Amino acid sequence: MRKRKIEKTLYLSEEENKILEEKCKKLNLSKSDYIRKLIKEYTPIKADMSILEKHRDEFKMIGNGLNTIARDAHRYGYIKERDLNHYLTWLNDICDDIKFNLNIE
C-alpha cells in the first residue's frame, strides 16, 4: 500500500525542467524526493523592507552622484577621487545599517 496517496501534477518550462534535472542529478535524488525535500526544509521568511525604504532617497542621491562621476570621467578623462570616496563611504555606511537592522553579519 502506498505511503503517499495524493498525486500532484506540475508543469515546467524547458529551462525549469533542465534545472530540476541537474539539481536532482547533483544530489542523487529522484525528482519527487527533491521536491519533497524542498517542501519540508524550506521556511519562507517575511522580509521587512522598511529599512530599504528608509534609505531609498539616499540610494538615489548616491546613484546620481556616481553617475555624475562616471560622466565626468568619460568627458574629462579623470575621476575626482574625493567625491568617489565620499559616495562609496556613504554607501558602505548604509549597507552596514541595513545589515545591522536585518541581523546579518
Phi and psi in radians as a Rosetta constraint file:
Dihedral C 1 N 2 CA 2 C 2 CIRCULARHARMONIC -1.176 0.35
Dihedral N 2 CA 2 C 2 N 3 CIRCULARHARMONIC 2.452 0.35
Dihedral C 2 N 3 CA 3 C 3 CIRCULARHARMONIC -1.369 0.35
Dihedral N 3 CA 3 C 3 N 4 CIRCULARHARMONIC -0.629 0.35
Dihedral C 3 N 4 CA 4 C 4 CIRCULARHARMONIC -1.927 0.35
Dihedral N 4 CA 4 C 4 N 5 CIRCULARHARMONIC 2.128 0.35
Dihedral C 4 N 5 CA 5 C 5 CIRCULARHARMONIC -1.890 0.35
Dihedral N 5 CA 5 C 5 N 6 CIRCULARHARMONIC -0.149 0.35
Dihedral C 5 N 6 CA 6 C 6 CIRCULARHARMONIC -1.723 0.35
Dihedral N 6 CA 6 C 6 N 7 CIRCULARHARMONIC 2.147 0.35
Dihedral C 6 N 7 CA 7 C 7 CIRCULARHARMONIC -1.740 0.35
Dihedral N 7 CA 7 C 7 N 8 CIRCULARHARMONIC 2.403 0.35
Dihedral C 7 N 8 CA 8 C 8 CIRCULARHARMONIC -2.161 0.35
Dihedral N 8 CA 8 C 8 N 9 CIRCULARHARMONIC 2.471 0.35
Dihedral C 8 N 9 CA 9 C 9 CIRCULARHARMONIC -1.876 0.35
Dihedral N 9 CA 9 C 9 N 10 CIRCULARHARMONIC 2.400 0.35
Dihedral C 9 N 10 CA 10 C 10 CIRCULARHARMONIC -2.294 0.35
Dihedral N 10 CA 10 C 10 N 11 CIRCULARHARMONIC 2.275 0.35
Dihedral C 10 N 11 CA 11 C 11 CIRCULARHARMONIC -1.898 0.35
Dihedral N 11 CA 11 C 11 N 12 CIRCULARHARMONIC 2.274 0.35
Dihedral C 11 N 12 CA 12 C 12 CIRCULARHARMONIC -2.215 0.35
Dihedral N 12 CA 12 C 12 N 13 CIRCULARHARMONIC 2.702 0.35
Dihedral C 12 N 13 CA 13 C 13 CIRCULARHARMONIC -1.363 0.35
Dihedral N 13 CA 13 C 13 N 14 CIRCULARHARMONIC 2.982 0.35
Dihedral C 13 N 14 CA 14 C 14 CIRCULARHARMONIC -1.021 0.35
Dihedral N 14 CA 14 C 14 N 15 CIRCULARHARMONIC -0.774 0.35
Dihedral C 14 N 15 CA 15 C 15 CIRCULARHARMONIC -1.147 0.35
Dihedral N 15 CA 15 C 15 N 16 CIRCULARHARMONIC -0.765 0.35
Dihedral C 15 N 16 CA 16 C 16 CIRCULARHARMONIC -1.098 0.35
Dihedral N 16 CA 16 C 16 N 17 CIRCULARHARMONIC -0.707 0.35
Dihedral C 16 N 17 CA 17 C 17 CIRCULARHARMONIC -1.120 0.35
Dihedral N 17 CA 17 C 17 N 18 CIRCULARHARMONIC -0.714 0.35
Dihedral C 17 N 18 CA 18 C 18 CIRCULARHARMONIC -1.083 0.35
Dihedral N 18 CA 18 C 18 N 19 CIRCULARHARMONIC -0.757 0.35
Dihedral C 18 N 19 CA 19 C 19 CIRCULARHARMONIC -1.097 0.35
Dihedral N 19 CA 19 C 19 N 20 CIRCULARHARMONIC -0.788 0.35
Dihedral C 19 N 20 CA 20 C 20 CIRCULARHARMONIC -1.034 0.35
Dihedral N 20 CA 20 C 20 N 21 CIRCULARHARMONIC -0.811 0.35
Dihedral C 20 N 21 CA 21 C 21 CIRCULARHARMONIC -1.099 0.35
Dihedral N 21 CA 21 C 21 N 22 CIRCULARHARMONIC -0.704 0.35
Dihedral C 21 N 22 CA 22 C 22 CIRCULARHARMONIC -1.122 0.35
Dihedral N 22 CA 22 C 22 N 23 CIRCULARHARMONIC -0.760 0.35
Dihedral C 22 N 23 CA 23 C 23 CIRCULARHARMONIC -1.185 0.35
Dihedral N 23 CA 23 C 23 N 24 CIRCULARHARMONIC -0.671 0.35
Dihedral C 23 N 24 CA 24 C 24 CIRCULARHARMONIC -1.118 0.35
Dihedral N 24 CA 24 C 24 N 25 CIRCULARHARMONIC -0.749 0.35
Dihedral C 24 N 25 CA 25 C 25 CIRCULARHARMONIC -1.134 0.35
Dihedral N 25 CA 25 C 25 N 26 CIRCULARHARMONIC -0.729 0.35
Dihedral C 25 N 26 CA 26 C 26 CIRCULARHARMONIC -1.082 0.35
Dihedral N 26 CA 26 C 26 N 27 CIRCULARHARMONIC -0.686 0.35
Dihedral C 26 N 27 CA 27 C 27 CIRCULARHARMONIC -1.623 0.35
Dihedral N 27 CA 27 C 27 N 28 CIRCULARHARMONIC -0.023 0.35
Dihedral C 27 N 28 CA 28 C 28 CIRCULARHARMONIC 0.983 0.35
Dihedral N 28 CA 28 C 28 N 29 CIRCULARHARMONIC 0.827 0.35
Dihedral C 28 N 29 CA 29 C 29 CIRCULARHARMONIC -2.162 0.35
Dihedral N 29 CA 29 C 29 N 30 CIRCULARHARMONIC 2.688 0.35
Dihedral C 29 N 30 CA 30 C 30 CIRCULARHARMONIC -1.296 0.35
Dihedral N 30 CA 30 C 30 N 31 CIRCULARHARMONIC 2.881 0.35
Dihedral C 30 N 31 CA 31 C 31 CIRCULARHARMONIC -1.084 0.35
Dihedral N 31 CA 31 C 31 N 32 CIRCULARHARMONIC -0.721 0.35
Dihedral C 31 N 32 CA 32 C 32 CIRCULARHARMONIC -1.094 0.35
Dihedral N 32 CA 32 C 32 N 33 CIRCULARHARMONIC -0.792 0.35
Dihedral C 32 N 33 CA 33 C 33 CIRCULARHARMONIC -1.105 0.35
Dihedral N 33 CA 33 C 33 N 34 CIRCULARHARMONIC -0.704 0.35
Dihedral C 33 N 34 CA 34 C 34 CIRCULARHARMONIC -1.096 0.35
Dihedral N 34 CA 34 C 34 N 35 CIRCULARHARMONIC -0.802 0.35
Dihedral C 34 N 35 CA 35 C 35 CIRCULARHARMONIC -1.149 0.35
Dihedral N 35 CA 35 C 35 N 36 CIRCULARHARMONIC -0.716 0.35
Dihedral C 35 N 36 CA 36 C 36 CIRCULARHARMONIC -1.062 0.35
Dihedral N 36 CA 36 C 36 N 37 CIRCULARHARMONIC -0.712 0.35
Dihedral C 36 N 37 CA 37 C 37 CIRCULARHARMONIC -1.091 0.35
Dihedral N 37 CA 37 C 37 N 38 CIRCULARHARMONIC -0.738 0.35
Dihedral C 37 N 38 CA 38 C 38 CIRCULARHARMONIC -1.083 0.35
Dihedral N 38 CA 38 C 38 N 39 CIRCULARHARMONIC -0.761 0.35
Dihedral C 38 N 39 CA 39 C 39 CIRCULARHARMONIC -1.106 0.35
Dihedral N 39 CA 39 C 39 N 40 CIRCULARHARMONIC -0.758 0.35
Dihedral C 39 N 40 CA 40 C 40 CIRCULARHARMONIC -1.253 0.35
Dihedral N 40 CA 40 C 40 N 41 CIRCULARHARMONIC -0.677 0.35
Dihedral C 40 N 41 CA 41 C 41 CIRCULARHARMONIC -1.654 0.35
Dihedral N 41 CA 41 C 41 N 42 CIRCULARHARMONIC -0.295 0.35
Dihedral C 41 N 42 CA 42 C 42 CIRCULARHARMONIC -1.375 0.35
Dihedral N 42 CA 42 C 42 N 43 CIRCULARHARMONIC 2.247 0.35
Dihedral C 42 N 43 CA 43 C 43 CIRCULARHARMONIC -2.147 0.35
Dihedral N 43 CA 43 C 43 N 44 CIRCULARHARMONIC 1.951 0.35
Dihedral C 43 N 44 CA 44 C 44 CIRCULARHARMONIC -1.174 0.35
Dihedral N 44 CA 44 C 44 N 45 CIRCULARHARMONIC 2.500 0.35
Dihedral C 44 N 45 CA 45 C 45 CIRCULARHARMONIC -2.097 0.35
Dihedral N 45 CA 45 C 45 N 46 CIRCULARHARMONIC 2.207 0.35
Dihedral C 45 N 46 CA 46 C 46 CIRCULARHARMONIC -1.419 0.35
Dihedral N 46 CA 46 C 46 N 47 CIRCULARHARMONIC 1.977 0.35
Dihedral C 46 N 47 CA 47 C 47 CIRCULARHARMONIC -1.440 0.35
Dihedral N 47 CA 47 C 47 N 48 CIRCULARHARMONIC 2.366 0.35
Dihedral C 47 N 48 CA 48 C 48 CIRCULARHARMONIC -1.586 0.35
Dihedral N 48 CA 48 C 48 N 49 CIRCULARHARMONIC 1.829 0.35
Dihedral C 48 N 49 CA 49 C 49 CIRCULARHARMONIC -1.549 0.35
Dihedral N 49 CA 49 C 49 N 50 CIRCULARHARMONIC 0.027 0.35
Dihedral C 49 N 50 CA 50 C 50 CIRCULARHARMONIC -1.079 0.35
Dihedral N 50 CA 50 C 50 N 51 CIRCULARHARMONIC -0.535 0.35
Dihedral C 50 N 51 CA 51 C 51 CIRCULARHARMONIC -1.150 0.35
Dihedral N 51 CA 51 C 51 N 52 CIRCULARHARMONIC -0.609 0.35
Dihedral C 51 N 52 CA 52 C 52 CIRCULARHARMONIC -1.262 0.35
Dihedral N 52 CA 52 C 52 N 53 CIRCULARHARMONIC -0.648 0.35
Dihedral C 52 N 53 CA 53 C 53 CIRCULARHARMONIC -1.124 0.35
Dihedral N 53 CA 53 C 53 N 54 CIRCULARHARMONIC -0.602 0.35
Dihedral C 53 N 54 CA 54 C 54 CIRCULARHARMONIC -1.043 0.35
Dihedral N 54 CA 54 C 54 N 55 CIRCULARHARMONIC -0.607 0.35
Dihedral C 54 N 55 CA 55 C 55 CIRCULARHARMONIC -1.776 0.35
Dihedral N 55 CA 55 C 55 N 56 CIRCULARHARMONIC 0.092 0.35
Dihedral C 55 N 56 CA 56 C 56 CIRCULARHARMONIC -0.947 0.35
Dihedral N 56 CA 56 C 56 N 57 CIRCULARHARMONIC -0.862 0.35
Dihedral C 56 N 57 CA 57 C 57 CIRCULARHARMONIC -1.119 0.35
Dihedral N 57 CA 57 C 57 N 58 CIRCULARHARMONIC -0.636 0.35
Dihedral C 57 N 58 CA 58 C 58 CIRCULARHARMONIC -1.149 0.35
Dihedral N 58 CA 58 C 58 N 59 CIRCULARHARMONIC -0.711 0.35
Dihedral C 58 N 59 CA 59 C 59 CIRCULARHARMONIC -1.029 0.35
Dihedral N 59 CA 59 C 59 N 60 CIRCULARHARMONIC -0.727 0.35
Dihedral C 59 N 60 CA 60 C 60 CIRCULARHARMONIC -1.103 0.35
Dihedral N 60 CA 60 C 60 N 61 CIRCULARHARMONIC -0.779 0.35
Dihedral C 60 N 61 CA 61 C 61 CIRCULARHARMONIC -1.126 0.35
Dihedral N 61 CA 61 C 61 N 62 CIRCULARHARMONIC -0.716 0.35
Dihedral C 61 N 62 CA 62 C 62 CIRCULARHARMONIC -1.128 0.35
Dihedral N 62 CA 62 C 62 N 63 CIRCULARHARMONIC -0.779 0.35
Dihedral C 62 N 63 CA 63 C 63 CIRCULARHARMONIC -1.041 0.35
Dihedral N 63 CA 63 C 63 N 64 CIRCULARHARMONIC -0.766 0.35
Dihedral C 63 N 64 CA 64 C 64 CIRCULARHARMONIC -1.106 0.35
Dihedral N 64 CA 64 C 64 N 65 CIRCULARHARMONIC -0.719 0.35
Dihedral C 64 N 65 CA 65 C 65 CIRCULARHARMONIC -1.123 0.35
Dihedral N 65 CA 65 C 65 N 66 CIRCULARHARMONIC -0.747 0.35
Dihedral C 65 N 66 CA 66 C 66 CIRCULARHARMONIC -1.178 0.35
Dihedral N 66 CA 66 C 66 N 67 CIRCULARHARMONIC -0.622 0.35
Dihedral C 66 N 67 CA 67 C 67 CIRCULARHARMONIC -1.123 0.35
Dihedral N 67 CA 67 C 67 N 68 CIRCULARHARMONIC -0.674 0.35
Dihedral C 67 N 68 CA 68 C 68 CIRCULARHARMONIC -1.108 0.35
Dihedral N 68 CA 68 C 68 N 69 CIRCULARHARMONIC -0.756 0.35
Dihedral C 68 N 69 CA 69 C 69 CIRCULARHARMONIC -1.083 0.35
Dihedral N 69 CA 69 C 69 N 70 CIRCULARHARMONIC -0.762 0.35
Dihedral C 69 N 70 CA 70 C 70 CIRCULARHARMONIC -1.123 0.35
Dihedral N 70 CA 70 C 70 N 71 CIRCULARHARMONIC -0.738 0.35
Dihedral C 70 N 71 CA 71 C 71 CIRCULARHARMONIC -1.109 0.35
Dihedral N 71 CA 71 C 71 N 72 CIRCULARHARMONIC -0.782 0.35
Dihedral C 71 N 72 CA 72 C 72 CIRCULARHARMONIC -1.149 0.35
Dihedral N 72 CA 72 C 72 N 73 CIRCULARHARMONIC -0.636 0.35
Dihedral C 72 N 73 CA 73 C 73 CIRCULARHARMONIC -1.116 0.35
Dihedral N 73 CA 73 C 73 N 74 CIRCULARHARMONIC -0.701 0.35
Dihedral C 73 N 74 CA 74 C 74 CIRCULARHARMONIC -1.211 0.35
Dihedral N 74 CA 74 C 74 N 75 CIRCULARHARMONIC -0.723 0.35
Dihedral C 74 N 75 CA 75 C 75 CIRCULARHARMONIC -1.276 0.35
Dihedral N 75 CA 75 C 75 N 76 CIRCULARHARMONIC -0.789 0.35
Dihedral C 75 N 76 CA 76 C 76 CIRCULARHARMONIC -1.834 0.35
Dihedral N 76 CA 76 C 76 N 77 CIRCULARHARMONIC -0.226 0.35
Dihedral C 76 N 77 CA 77 C 77 CIRCULARHARMONIC 1.473 0.35
Dihedral N 77 CA 77 C 77 N 78 CIRCULARHARMONIC 0.217 0.35
Dihedral C 77 N 78 CA 78 C 78 CIRCULARHARMONIC -2.565 0.35
Dihedral N 78 CA 78 C 78 N 79 CIRCULARHARMONIC 2.851 0.35
Dihedral C 78 N 79 CA 79 C 79 CIRCULARHARMONIC -2.016 0.35
Dihedral N 79 CA 79 C 79 N 80 CIRCULARHARMONIC 2.369 0.35
Dihedral C 79 N 80 CA 80 C 80 CIRCULARHARMONIC -1.368 0.35
Dihedral N 80 CA 80 C 80 N 81 CIRCULARHARMONIC 1.755 0.35
Dihedral C 80 N 81 CA 81 C 81 CIRCULARHARMONIC -1.068 0.35
Dihedral N 81 CA 81 C 81 N 82 CIRCULARHARMONIC -0.662 0.35
Dihedral C 81 N 82 CA 82 C 82 CIRCULARHARMONIC -1.065 0.35
Dihedral N 82 CA 82 C 82 N 83 CIRCULARHARMONIC -0.773 0.35
Dihedral C 82 N 83 CA 83 C 83 CIRCULARHARMONIC -1.161 0.35
Dihedral N 83 CA 83 C 83 N 84 CIRCULARHARMONIC -0.743 0.35
Dihedral C 83 N 84 CA 84 C 84 CIRCULARHARMONIC -1.067 0.35
Dihedral N 84 CA 84 C 84 N 85 CIRCULARHARMONIC -0.807 0.35
Dihedral C 84 N 85 CA 85 C 85 CIRCULARHARMONIC -1.081 0.35
Dihedral N 85 CA 85 C 85 N 86 CIRCULARHARMONIC -0.649 0.35
Dihedral C 85 N 86 CA 86 C 86 CIRCULARHARMONIC -1.051 0.35
Dihedral N 86 CA 86 C 86 N 87 CIRCULARHARMONIC -0.869 0.35
Dihedral C 86 N 87 CA 87 C 87 CIRCULARHARMONIC -1.201 0.35
Dihedral N 87 CA 87 C 87 N 88 CIRCULARHARMONIC -0.658 0.35
Dihedral C 87 N 88 CA 88 C 88 CIRCULARHARMONIC -1.184 0.35
Dihedral N 88 CA 88 C 88 N 89 CIRCULARHARMONIC -0.686 0.35
Dihedral C 88 N 89 CA 89 C 89 CIRCULARHARMONIC -1.126 0.35
Dihedral N 89 CA 89 C 89 N 90 CIRCULARHARMONIC -0.752 0.35
Dihedral C 89 N 90 CA 90 C 90 CIRCULARHARMONIC -1.056 0.35
Dihedral N 90 CA 90 C 90 N 91 CIRCULARHARMONIC -0.780 0.35
Dihedral C 90 N 91 CA 91 C 91 CIRCULARHARMONIC -1.107 0.35
Dihedral N 91 CA 91 C 91 N 92 CIRCULARHARMONIC -0.739 0.35
Dihedral C 91 N 92 CA 92 C 92 CIRCULARHARMONIC -1.091 0.35
Dihedral N 92 CA 92 C 92 N 93 CIRCULARHARMONIC -0.681 0.35
Dihedral C 92 N 93 CA 93 C 93 CIRCULARHARMONIC -1.106 0.35
Dihedral N 93 CA 93 C 93 N 94 CIRCULARHARMONIC -0.728 0.35
Dihedral C 93 N 94 CA 94 C 94 CIRCULARHARMONIC -1.133 0.35
Dihedral N 94 CA 94 C 94 N 95 CIRCULARHARMONIC -0.766 0.35
Dihedral C 94 N 95 CA 95 C 95 CIRCULARHARMONIC -1.065 0.35
Dihedral N 95 CA 95 C 95 N 96 CIRCULARHARMONIC -0.724 0.35
Dihedral C 95 N 96 CA 96 C 96 CIRCULARHARMONIC -1.077 0.35
Dihedral N 96 CA 96 C 96 N 97 CIRCULARHARMONIC -0.727 0.35
Dihedral C 96 N 97 CA 97 C 97 CIRCULARHARMONIC -1.121 0.35
Dihedral N 97 CA 97 C 97 N 98 CIRCULARHARMONIC -0.730 0.35
Dihedral C 97 N 98 CA 98 C 98 CIRCULARHARMONIC -1.128 0.35
Dihedral N 98 CA 98 C 98 N 99 CIRCULARHARMONIC -0.807 0.35
Dihedral C 98 N 99 CA 99 C 99 CIRCULARHARMONIC -1.050 0.35
Dihedral N 99 CA 99 C 99 N 100 CIRCULARHARMONIC -0.722 0.35
Dihedral C 99 N 100 CA 100 C 100 CIRCULARHARMONIC -1.094 0.35
Dihedral N 100 CA 100 C 100 N 101 CIRCULARHARMONIC -0.794 0.35
Dihedral C 100 N 101 CA 101 C 101 CIRCULARHARMONIC -1.256 0.35
Dihedral N 101 CA 101 C 101 N 102 CIRCULARHARMONIC -0.433 0.35
Dihedral C 101 N 102 CA 102 C 102 CIRCULARHARMONIC -1.684 0.35
Dihedral N 102 CA 102 C 102 N 103 CIRCULARHARMONIC 0.064 0.35
Dihedral C 102 N 103 CA 103 C 103 CIRCULARHARMONIC 1.008 0.35
Dihedral N 103 CA 103 C 103 N 104 CIRCULARHARMONIC 0.790 0.35
Dihedral C 103 N 104 CA 104 C 104 CIRCULARHARMONIC -1.895 0.35
Dihedral N 104 CA 104 C 104 N 105 CIRCULARHARMONIC 2.363 0.35
